[in-house]
Amino acid sequence: MNQIIIDAPVLMDVELSPVPRLHTPTPSAPLRGRVSLGVAAVQRLTAEQASQGDEEWLGYLESESAHSDYLLLSLVCAFRPADNEDEFVDAGVGIQLEAPDEPEDRQPIAWSIAPKKRASPAGRVGRIALTAKLAIVESTLDVTPNQQHEHLFLVGMGERDSDPEWRFKATSAAPLIGDETLTIVVKAPAGAAVRAHVSVAATVRQRRLGLIPYRADLPPALRTIDLQ
């Protein structure tokens, strides 16, 4: 496996704005200091890096090089505790991949993502590995196959699609606090301008108002990532 070191990014606080709901009181003030994002890291993968010594896979990637690029995208999302008793119930981080100048059948996709399932927070990941066929492997706690979905802290979905996402859910054993590294191998049209649009949402349980949904107002540097 090819080991890749991910540099620790500088985290930037993002503001969470309440989402208006019909017949439900909405807090007027946004939340600050509860969620941070790091500026995404992007690395282009050569055929040699991606093949891992697999001659058949190397031949496939070299034959594809005129049509497809493979890029590694890594993003850190951090959830912080509140000074009062308000707590995160759930959260989601979505990535929308697009090549604006390409037709619908040549849009980028998430070839592989990590993490896919996790039962507890793992903290920031500084090193990942790529297997042959470009599957991402993290040296973190993965979920065993017999665990029930309602006990999962984190679920990633959207491989082979243009809109991968990760959903977090606080559990009795794992509050939604800490840093998480989210990683995608992107398959993109060769030489095309490719972008990743980031969205973040969360639900907070407040003492006075109950469950309140929020959506992050991301600055341009965090909202849109140029991959090529």
Order of alpha helices (4+ residues) and beta strands (2+ residues): beta-beta-beta-beta-alpha-alpha-beta-beta-beta-beta-beta-beta-beta-beta-beta-beta-beta-alpha-beta
